[in-house]
């Protein structure tokens, strides 16, 4: 216990610092968006979707894809989802396909969240499938979003949260 504050400010200060660090990382994340040299996306993966149906990543070839690595416990990940829903509504008919890749949620947890959010794009379950994380330039933290053009090339990558206008600017010329 602190002498000046019997409630113990040491712990409170440590928590405030931790929150500030996390907030700073989240706020700085849009700056982490990076254009990559275009390289082929890896489509050789099959996952179950939130409803339990098997879906091959290759089934989306030929579309402009936003491949979003996320989880239900990740606050910045969940903050992006309403924007992805809007982008899918707005550009789906023009060839956009948002694909959510839930990295460590169970099927029941993912399905519940997909239903609650009324997600209008496929959510695939990658729990325990570290090979997909390695295939997309090791995914060490989430959210990470990868933009793939119609030719199957990775044209942009966002580490951390990005605004929907950034995604829109990047996908519009590809559609």
C-alpha positions as CSV (number, residue, x, y, z in Angstrom):
1,X,0.0,0.0,0.0
2,X,1.1,3.5,-0.7
3,X,1.3,5.8,2.3
4,X,-0.4,8.7,0.5
5,X,-3.1,6.4,-1.0
6,X,-4.1,3.4,1.1
7,X,-5.8,2.0,-1.9
8,X,-2.5,1.3,-3.5
9,X,-1.8,3.6,-6.5
10,X,1.2,1.5,-7.7
11,X,-1.2,-1.0,-9.2
12,X,-3.5,1.7,-10.6
13,X,-0.6,3.5,-12.1
14,X,0.6,0.3,-13.7
15,X,-2.8,-0.4,-15.1
16,X,-3.1,3.2,-16.5
17,X,0.3,2.8,-18.1
18,X,-0.7,-0.5,-19.7
19,X,-3.9,1.0,-21.0
20,X,-2.0,4.0,-22.4
21,X,0.5,1.7,-24.1
22,X,-2.3,-0.4,-25.7
23,X,-4.2,2.7,-26.7
24,X,-1.0,4.2,-28.3
25,X,-0.4,0.9,-30.2
26,X,-4.0,0.9,-31.5
27,X,-3.8,4.6,-32.5
28,X,-0.5,4.1,-34.2
29,X,-1.7,1.0,-36.0
30,X,-3.0,2.8,-39.1
31,X,0.5,4.0,-39.7
32,X,1.6,0.4,-39.9
33,X,-0.3,-0.1,-43.2
34,X,2.2,-1.1,-45.7
35,X,2.2,-1.7,-49.4
36,X,4.0,-4.8,-50.2
37,X,5.8,-5.7,-53.4
38,X,3.1,-7.7,-55.1
39,X,3.5,-11.4,-54.4
40,X,1.2,-14.3,-54.9
41,X,-1.4,-15.0,-52.2
42,X,-1.4,-18.5,-50.8
43,X,-4.8,-20.1,-51.5
44,X,-4.1,-23.7,-50.6
45,X,-6.1,-23.8,-47.4
46,X,-9.6,-25.1,-46.5
47,X,-11.4,-24.2,-43.3
48,X,-14.7,-24.7,-41.8
49,X,-16.9,-21.6,-41.7
50,X,-18.9,-20.4,-38.7
51,X,-21.8,-22.7,-39.7
52,X,-19.4,-25.8,-40.0
53,X,-19.3,-26.0,-43.8
54,X,-15.9,-26.6,-45.4
55,X,-14.7,-23.6,-47.5
56,X,-11.6,-23.5,-49.7
57,X,-9.8,-20.2,-49.7
58,X,-9.2,-20.8,-53.5
59,X,-13.0,-20.5,-54.0
60,X,-12.6,-16.7,-53.8
61,X,-9.9,-16.5,-56.5
62,X,-10.8,-13.9,-59.2
63,X,-12.3,-11.5,-56.7
64,X,-10.7,-8.6,-54.9
65,X,-10.3,-10.0,-51.4
66,X,-9.9,-8.4,-48.0
67,X,-8.6,-11.2,-45.9
68,X,-9.1,-10.2,-42.3
69,X,-7.3,-12.0,-39.5
70,X,-9.2,-11.4,-36.3
71,X,-10.7,-12.9,-33.1
72,X,-13.8,-12.1,-31.0
73,X,-11.8,-11.1,-28.0
74,X,-9.8,-8.5,-30.0
75,X,-11.3,-5.0,-29.5
76,X,-9.6,-3.4,-32.5
77,X,-10.6,-6.4,-34.6
78,X,-14.3,-6.0,-33.6
79,X,-14.1,-2.2,-34.3
80,X,-13.3,-2.9,-38.0
81,X,-16.2,-5.4,-38.6
82,X,-19.0,-2.9,-39.1
83,X,-16.9,-1.2,-41.8
84,X,-16.2,-4.5,-43.5
85,X,-19.9,-5.3,-43.5
86,X,-20.5,-1.9,-45.2
87,X,-17.7,-2.5,-47.8
88,X,-19.2,-5.9,-48.6
89,X,-22.7,-4.4,-49.1
90,X,-21.3,-1.5,-51.2
91,X,-18.8,-3.4,-53.4
92,X,-19.8,-7.1,-53.3
93,X,-21.6,-6.9,-56.6
94,X,-18.5,-5.3,-58.2
95,X,-16.3,-8.2,-57.1
96,X,-15.2,-7.5,-53.6
97,X,-15.1,-10.4,-51.1
98,X,-14.3,-9.8,-47.5
99,X,-13.2,-13.0,-45.8
100,X,-12.9,-13.0,-42.0
101,X,-10.3,-15.5,-40.7
102,X,-11.0,-16.1,-37.0
103,X,-7.6,-17.1,-35.6
104,X,-8.6,-18.6,-32.3
105,X,-12.3,-18.7,-31.7
106,X,-14.3,-21.9,-31.4
107,X,-17.0,-22.6,-33.9
108,X,-19.8,-21.9,-31.4
109,X,-18.2,-18.6,-30.3
110,X,-17.6,-17.4,-33.9
111,X,-21.1,-18.4,-35.0
112,X,-22.7,-16.5,-32.1
113,X,-20.7,-13.4,-33.0
114,X,-21.3,-13.6,-36.7
115,X,-25.1,-13.9,-36.0
116,X,-25.1,-11.1,-33.5
117,X,-23.2,-8.7,-35.9
118,X,-25.2,-9.9,-38.9
119,X,-21.9,-10.4,-40.7
120,X,-22.6,-10.6,-44.5
121,X,-19.3,-12.2,-45.5
122,X,-17.7,-15.6,-44.8
123,X,-16.0,-16.2,-41.5
124,X,-13.6,-19.1,-41.6
125,X,-12.1,-20.8,-38.5
126,X,-8.4,-20.9,-38.4
127,X,-8.0,-22.0,-34.8
128,X,-5.0,-24.2,-34.4
129,X,-3.9,-23.7,-38.0
130,X,-0.7,-21.8,-37.6
131,X,0.3,-22.6,-41.2
132,X,-2.0,-19.9,-42.5
133,X,-0.4,-17.4,-40.2
134,X,3.0,-18.3,-41.5
135,X,1.8,-18.2,-45.1
136,X,0.8,-14.6,-44.9
137,X,4.1,-13.1,-43.6
138,X,3.9,-14.4,-40.1
139,X,0.9,-12.9,-38.4
140,X,2.2,-12.2,-34.9
141,X,-0.7,-10.0,-33.7
142,X,-4.2,-9.1,-34.9
143,X,-5.9,-7.5,-36.6
144,X,-4.1,-7.9,-39.8
145,X,-5.8,-7.4,-43.1
146,X,-4.4,-8.4,-46.5
147,X,-5.8,-7.1,-49.8
148,X,-5.5,-9.5,-52.7
149,X,-6.2,-8.4,-56.3
150,X,-8.2,-10.4,-58.9
151,X,-4.9,-11.9,-60.2
152,X,-4.3,-13.4,-56.7
153,X,-1.5,-11.0,-55.7
154,X,-1.1,-9.4,-52.3
155,X,-1.2,-5.7,-53.0
156,X,-1.5,-4.2,-49.5
157,X,-1.3,-5.3,-45.9
158,X,-2.5,-3.6,-42.7
159,X,-1.0,-4.4,-39.3
160,X,-3.5,-3.2,-36.7
161,X,-6.7,-1.3,-37.2
162,X,-7.2,0.7,-40.4
163,X,-10.1,3.0,-41.3
164,X,-12.6,2.0,-43.9
165,X,-11.7,5.0,-46.2
166,X,-8.2,3.5,-46.4
167,X,-9.6,0.2,-47.5
168,X,-12.0,1.8,-49.9
169,X,-9.2,3.8,-51.5
170,X,-7.1,0.7,-52.0
171,X,-9.9,-1.6,-53.3
172,X,-11.7,0.8,-55.6
173,X,-9.1,0.8,-58.4
174,X,-8.9,-3.0,-58.2
175,X,-12.6,-3.6,-58.8
